[in-house]
């Protein structure tokens, strides 16, 4: 009987341990989002349009869950225009947010597309980025991000003039794109400035990102120009992918 009792105790303990391990696995948080700034583009001022090609832009290492996010700032002089489409390696990207939704001479936008292994861009380390405007000769800057582990649907989008506020989910990240006409000095606060550049004598662009393990509100401010156009997206982990 003692042997039987001990066996029951050991079986009960084993079951309890198995249940505890299963609970830990179920409750384990989603892995952090991996955001890497992999390549950037600066047209150097006005270039011939309405189609502009940035050749051989880096996409980072291949991964089944790789997405490509593009922060794009552009400007025209004396014209109001629209960026109609963007392709990466011939694959259309999707616009998630832009500061101005109507024809304008200055805009900052964020686009994305999936580039995981098994797809058309699955093993591509680089590709041409092609911008299609509705006319004219633009000035353009772009920062390309390789993102792994994030939902393709932003948890939030936001726009602002000189400042922008957005809430990042736990284990999430944010991408922030800014354009300021002229060459005013200043830094965008509370973010990592991955690409800060003057596009010829035309404008200042800041393409930035940040992550947050705990999540919460983020406010990024540019002191050099209260009219600076800013666009932002917040990304949650893959567990919320749609």
Secondary structure, DSSP 8 states (H G I E B T S, - for coil): -HHHHHHHHHHHHHHHHHHHHHHHHHH------EEEEEEEEE--S----SEEEEEEEE--S--TTEEEEEEEEEE-SS--B-EEEEEETTEE-EEEEES-SS-BSEEEEEEEEE--TTSTTTT-SEEEEEEEESSS--EEEEEEEEEESB-SS-SEEEEEESEEEEEE-TTEEEEEEEEEES-----BTTSEEEEEEEETTTEEEEEEEEEESS-EEEEEEBTT-TT-EEEEEEE-BGGG--
